[in-house]
């Protein structure tokens, strides 16, 4: 107990790395549960955007309401990230995931049956809070059930999240035209409800086998509670990387197609295609980066690569928008590698499921608050200046913190070890104090 901690990552043999097991071995339901939840995590955000014209045939939905619903997402995610670690520690991962799924399903039902825009907004808020809980809980769920397959499982669930971001737009309009907009939402009620089945079974198994897979990790170390996670530089570094990824993503999806006619002279269809290019280029990193990061000793190189992609993309649009327009858009899209990288780093730099859950919540609170402010700042800058130069400079500058985060991550430290150093240096609280 009196050993000194350097805060450095210990040699791999000293980290008691878990032995590789077949992916399905004794954890098939957890695998299905994680993937089905992942399939629902972006649908809640994009569910309504393509079908508002059909909803307006039933009741009025003003542009202000559309804007409010769009703004709800990042702040709902931040709120969920703030409370979910405590809920997860109290209830356990399985029960917390069931609560998240219940909120998503209830939110979808409210939106499906909405008689007016108030119910539409309430349903959006509930489903997005459930989605935010799922965002926080999936990394520790992978840490608990798949400690030997962190890179692969993160790649799989990130890919399904990317799929769920595009499917609503693809099927929403055709289904709304053929069976009505309400029935198009029923599909997602059913998709979310399916996720209940594996997690009900896993919850029963966890309660029947309290000594099962990594269950002890969720029992908080009473001494560690005296060292808040914000004392870890590595946790802050992951937060910076996730925040930069999130603000670039939210700004791009909100404004990229709008700014392209003025910046690069693209017409409406060309601007929409630019946004599609941005989205599609994010799929390969979702598949590759988590696996690559789990095998590399220097994650900082990937962080700096993603940061460079974002900066080159925005600077390209600023300096030479007409020459290489599509090159800049593609490069900008590859900057999205920071998102899967930051999520896999939560597990790669945590020794226990409890640490993973705490860091997941901590990082996502800061990231989504930062991301929620981004599109608003862009709108104000454009309104004040009347052009996009200030916006492009702003987006270049806000990407710099990820470079700083990469420097910290280059020190190759584990969050648990950093907290252990602070714990060892802190006076031990006396009994009854």
C-alpha positions in Angstrom: 0.0 0.0 0.0 2.9 2.3 0.6 4.3 1.8 -2.9 5.1 5.0 -4.8 3.3 5.6 -8.1 5.0 7.2 -11.1 1.8 7.7 -13.0 3.4 6.0 -16.1 1.7 3.2 -17.9 3.2 0.0 -16.6 4.8 -2.6 -18.9 2.2 -4.6 -20.7 2.9 -7.8 -18.6 2.4 -5.7 -15.5 -0.9 -4.4 -16.5 -2.4 -7.9 -16.3 -3.8 -7.6 -19.8 -6.8 -9.9 -20.3 -6.4 -13.0 -22.3 -8.1 -13.0 -25.7 -11.3 -14.9 -25.9 -13.7 -15.6 -28.8 -15.9 -12.6 -29.2 -19.1 -14.6 -28.5 -17.7 -16.7 -25.7 -20.0 -16.3 -22.7 -21.0 -12.8 -23.7 -23.2 -13.1 -26.8 -26.1 -11.2 -25.2 -23.8 -8.4 -24.1 -22.4 -8.1 -27.7 -26.0 -7.9 -29.1 -27.1 -5.5 -26.4 -24.1 -3.1 -27.0 -24.6 -3.1 -30.8 -28.4 -2.6 -30.7 -28.0 0.3 -28.3 -25.3 1.8 -30.6 -27.8 1.5 -33.5 -30.1 3.8 -31.6 -27.7 6.5 -30.4 -27.7 8.8 -33.4 -31.2 8.1 -34.6 -32.7 10.2 -31.8 -30.7 13.2 -33.0 -31.6 13.0 -36.7 -35.0 11.4 -36.5 -37.1 14.5 -37.4 -34.9 16.6 -39.6 -36.0 15.0 -42.9 -39.8 14.7 -42.1 -40.7 18.1 -40.8 -42.7 18.9 -43.9 -44.9 15.9 -43.3 -45.3 16.8 -39.6 -46.4 20.3 -40.5 -49.4 18.7 -42.3 -50.6 17.6 -38.8 -49.7 20.7 -36.7 -47.6 23.8 -37.0 -43.8 23.4 -36.4 -42.1 26.8 -36.7 -38.5 27.3 -37.5 -38.0 28.4 -33.9 -39.2 25.0 -32.7 -37.0 23.3 -35.1 -34.0 25.3 -33.8 -34.9 24.6 -30.2 -35.1 20.8 -30.9 -31.7 21.0 -32.6 -30.2 22.9 -29.7 -31.6 20.4 -27.1 -29.3 17.6 -28.3 -25.8 18.7 -27.0 -27.2 20.1 -23.8 -29.2 16.9 -23.1 -26.1 14.9 -23.7 -24.2 17.1 -21.3 -26.9 16.8 -18.6 -27.0 13.0 -19.1 -23.2 12.8 -18.9 -23.3 14.7 -15.6 -25.7 12.3 -13.8 -25.1 9.0 -15.5 -21.8 7.9 -13.8 -23.6 8.2 -10.4 -26.7 6.3 -11.7 -24.4 3.7 -13.2 -22.5 3.2 -9.9 -25.7 3.0 -7.9 -27.7 0.7 -10.2 -25.0 -1.0 -12.2 -24.3 -0.8 -15.9 -27.1 -3.2 -17.0 -29.9 -1.4 -15.1 -28.6 2.0 -16.1 -28.7 0.9 -19.8 -32.2 -0.3 -19.3 -33.2 3.1 -17.9 -31.5 4.8 -20.9 -33.4 2.6 -23.3 -36.7 3.2 -21.5 -36.2 7.0 -21.9 -35.4 6.6 -25.6 -38.5 4.5 -26.2 -40.7 6.8 -24.2 -39.4 9.8 -26.1 -40.0 8.1 -29.4 -43.6 7.2 -28.3 -44.3 10.8 -27.3 -43.0 12.1 -30.6 -45.0 9.5 -32.5 -48.3 10.4 -30.8 -47.5 14.1 -30.5 -50.7 16.3 -31.0 -48.6 19.5 -31.0 -45.0 20.8 -31.0 -44.8 20.8 -27.2 -45.1 17.0 -27.1 -42.6 16.9 -30.0 -40.1 18.8 -27.9 -40.7 16.8 -24.7 -40.3 13.6 -26.6 -37.1 14.9 -28.2 -35.7 15.9 -24.8 -36.5 12.5 -23.2 -35.1 10.4 -26.0 -31.9 12.6 -26.2 -31.3 12.3 -22.5 -31.6 8.5 -22.9 -29.2 8.8 -25.8 -26.8 10.8 -23.7 -26.9 8.1 -21.0 -26.1 5.5 -23.6 -23.2 7.6 -24.9 -21.7 7.5 -21.4 -22.5 3.9 -20.6 -21.3 2.1 -23.7 -17.5 2.6 -23.1 -17.7 1.1 -19.5 -19.9 -1.7 -20.8 -17.2 -2.6 -23.3 -14.6 -2.3 -20.5 -16.7 -4.7 -18.4 -17.7 -7.4 -20.9 -14.9 -7.0 -23.5 -11.7 -5.9 -21.8 -9.8 -8.1 -24.3 -11.5 -6.6 -27.4 -11.7 -2.9 -26.6 -10.5 -1.7 -30.0 -12.7 -4.1 -32.0 -15.8 -3.5 -30.0 -15.4 0.3 -30.1 -15.0 0.1 -33.9 -18.1 -2.0 -34.2 -20.3 0.3 -32.1 -18.9 3.5 -33.7 -19.7 2.1 -37.1 -23.3 1.3 -36.1 -23.6 4.8 -34.6 -22.6 6.2 -38.0 -25.1 4.0 -39.7 -27.9 5.2 -37.4 -27.0 8.8 -38.2 -27.8 8.2 -41.9 -30.7 5.7 -41.9 -33.4 8.0 -40.6 -32.8 10.4 -43.5 -32.8 7.6 -46.0 -36.1 5.9 -44.9 -37.9 8.8 -43.2 -39.2 10.5 -46.4 -40.3 7.3 -48.3 -42.1 5.9 -45.2 -43.8 9.2 -44.5 -45.1 9.4 -48.0 -46.3 5.8 -48.0 -47.6 5.2 -44.4 -47.4 8.6 -42.7 -44.7 10.3 -40.6 -46.0 8.7 -37.4 -45.5 5.2 -38.7 -42.0 6.1 -39.8 -41.2 6.9 -36.1 -42.8 3.6 -34.9 -39.9 1.8 -36.6 -37.5 3.4 -34.2 -39.7 2.7 -31.2 -39.4 -1.0 -32.1 -35.7 -0.8 -32.8 -35.0 0.8 -29.4 -37.3 -1.6 -27.6 -35.4 -4.6 -29.0 -32.4 -3.5 -26.9 -34.4 -4.2 -23.7 -34.2 -8.0 -24.2 -30.4 -8.7 -23.9 -30.0 -6.2 -21.1 -32.8 -7.6 -19.0 -31.1 -11.0 -19.2 -27.7 -9.6 -18.4 -29.2 -7.7 -15.4 -30.6 -11.0 -14.1 -27.3 -12.7 -14.7 -25.4 -9.9 -12.9 -27.7 -10.1 -9.9 -27.4 -13.9 -9.7 -23.6 -13.8 -10.1 -22.3 -10.8 -8.1 -18.8 -11.9 -8.6 -19.1 -12.1 -12.4 -17.2 -10.2 -15.1 -15.5 -7.2 -13.6 -18.4 -6.6 -11.2 -16.0 -5.6 -8.5 -14.8 -2.7 -10.6 -18.1 -1.0 -10.0 -17.6 -1.0 -6.2 -16.0 2.4 -5.7 -12.7 2.5 -3.9 -13.4 4.5 -0.7 -10.0 6.2 -0.9 -10.3 7.1 -4.6 -13.5 9.1 -3.9 -11.2 11.7 -2.3 -9.5 12.4 -5.6 -11.8 13.8 -8.3 -11.2 12.8 -11.8 -10.5 16.4 -12.8 -7.1 16.0 -11.1 -6.0 13.7 -14.0 -4.3 15.5 -16.8 -5.0 12.5 -19.1 -8.8 12.8 -18.4 -8.6 16.5 -19.3 -6.7 15.7 -22.5 -9.3 13.2 -23.6 -12.0 15.8 -22.8 -10.2 18.4 -25.0 -9.9 15.9 -27.9 -13.6 14.9 -27.7 -14.7 18.6 -27.3 -12.8 19.6 -30.5 -14.3 16.7 -32.4 -17.8 17.5 -31.2 -17.7 21.2 -31.9 -16.4 20.6 -35.4 -19.0 17.9 -36.0 -21.9 20.0 -34.7 -20.8 23.1 -36.6 -20.2 21.2 -39.8 -23.6 19.5 -39.8 -25.4 22.8 -38.9 -23.5 25.2 -41.1 -21.3 23.6 -43.8 -24.0 23.3 -46.4 -25.1 26.8 -45.6 -21.7 28.4 -46.0 -20.6 26.6 -49.1 -22.5 28.8 -51.7 -20.8 31.9 -50.3 -17.4 30.4 -49.5 -16.9 28.1 -52.5 -19.6 29.1 -55.0 -21.4 25.8 -54.8 -25.1 25.6 -55.6 -27.7 24.0 -53.3 -27.1 20.4 -54.6 -23.4 20.8 -54.5 -23.5 22.1 -50.9 -25.6 19.1 -49.9 -23.2 16.8 -51.6 -20.3 18.5 -49.7 -22.1 17.7 -46.4 -22.5 14.1 -47.6 -18.8 13.9 -48.4 -18.0 15.2 -44.9 -20.2 12.5 -43.4 -19.1 9.6 -45.5 -15.4 10.3 -44.8 -16.1 9.7 -41.2 -17.0 6.1 -41.7 -13.5 4.6 -42.4 -12.0 6.2 -39.2 -14.9 4.8 -37.2 -13.8 1.3 -38.3 -10.0 1.7 -38.3 -9.0 4.2 -35.6 -10.2 2.3 -32.5 -8.3 -0.9 -33.5 -5.3 1.1 -34.6 -5.2 3.1 -31.3 -5.4 -0.1 -29.2 -2.3 -1.4 -30.9 -0.2 1.8 -31.0 2.0 3.0 -28.2 1.7 6.7 -29.3 -1.9 7.8 -29.4 -0.7 11.4 -29.6 0.3 10.9 -33.2 -3.3 10.1 -34.1 -4.6 13.0 -32.2 -2.2 15.4 -34.0 -3.2 13.9 -37.3 -6.9 14.4 -36.7 -6.2 18.0 -35.5 -4.2 18.7 -38.6 -7.0 17.4 -40.8 -9.5 19.8 -39.2 -7.1 22.8 -39.4 -6.1 22.2 -43.0 -9.7 21.8 -44.0 -10.9 25.1 -42.5 -7.7 27.0 -43.6 -8.2 25.6 -47.1 -11.7 27.0 -47.3 -10.3 30.3 -46.0 -7.3 30.7 -48.2 -8.1 28.8 -51.4 -11.8 28.0 -51.4 -12.3 27.7 -55.1 -9.1 25.7 -55.7 -9.5 22.3 -54.2 -13.0 22.8 -52.7 -13.7 19.0 -52.6 -10.2 18.3 -51.3 -10.8 20.6 -48.3 -14.1 19.0 -47.6 -12.7 15.5 -47.7 -9.7 16.5 -45.4 -12.1 18.1 -43.0 -14.2 14.9 -42.9 -11.1 12.8 -42.0 -10.7 15.1 -38.9 -13.6 13.2 -37.5 -11.2 10.4 -36.5 -10.8 12.3 -33.2 -14.3 11.2 -32.2 -13.8 7.4 -32.2 -10.2 8.0 -31.0 -11.4 9.9 -27.9 -14.0 7.2 -27.0 -11.5 4.3 -27.3 -9.0 6.3 -25.2 -11.4 6.4 -22.3 -11.0 2.7 -22.0 -7.4 2.4 -23.0 -6.4 4.9 -20.3 -8.6 3.4 -17.6 -7.7 0.3 -15.6 -11.2 -0.4 -14.2 -14.8 -0.2 -15.3 -15.5 2.3 -12.6 -12.8 4.7 -13.9 -14.0 4.2 -17.4 -17.6 5.3 -16.4 -16.4 8.3 -14.5 -14.1 9.5 -17.2 -16.8 8.9 -19.9 -19.2 11.1 -18.0 -16.5 13.8 -17.2 -15.3 14.0 -20.8 -18.8 14.2 -22.4 -20.1 16.9 -20.1 -17.3 19.3 -21.1 -17.3 18.2 -24.8 -21.1 18.6 -25.4 -21.3 21.9 -23.5 -18.5 23.1 -25.8 -20.2 21.6 -28.9 -23.6 23.2 -28.0 -22.1 26.7 -27.9 -20.2 26.3 -31.2 -23.1 26.6 -33.8 -24.5 29.6 -31.8 -21.1 31.4 -31.9 -20.8 30.7 -35.7 -24.3 32.1 -36.3 -23.5 35.3 -34.3 -20.1 35.8 -36.0 -21.6 35.4 -39.4 -24.5 37.8 -38.5 -22.1 40.5 -37.2 -19.4 40.2 -40.0 -21.7 39.4 -42.9 -19.1 36.9 -44.3 -17.5 33.6 -43.3 -13.9 34.7 -42.8 -14.2 35.2 -39.1 -16.1 31.9 -38.8 -13.3 30.0 -40.5 -10.6 31.6 -38.4 -12.7 30.8 -35.3 -13.0 27.2 -36.3 -9.3 26.9 -36.9 -8.5 28.4 -33.5 -10.9 26.2 -31.5 -9.2 23.1 -33.0 -5.9 24.0 -31.3 -6.8 22.6 -27.8 -6.8 19.1 -29.3 -3.2 19.5 -30.2 -2.5 20.4 -26.6 -4.4 17.3 -25.5 -2.3 15.2 -27.8 0.9 16.4 -26.1 -0.5 15.3 -22.7 -1.6 12.0 -24.1 1.9 11.5 -25.5 3.1 11.1 -21.9 1.5 7.7 -22.0 -0.1 7.8 -18.5 -3.0 5.9 -17.1 -5.8 7.9 -15.4 -5.9 5.5 -12.4 -2.2 6.0 -11.8 -2.4 9.8 -11.9 -5.2 9.7 -9.4 -3.2 7.3 -7.2 -0.3 9.8 -7.1 -2.7 12.5 -5.8 -4.2 10.0 -3.4 -0.8 9.1 -2.0 0.1 12.8 -1.6 -3.2 13.6 0.1 -3.5 13.2 3.9 -5.5 10.1 4.8 -8.9 11.2 6.2 -9.3 10.1 9.8 -12.1 7.9 10.8 -15.2 9.8 11.6 -13.8 12.9 10.1 
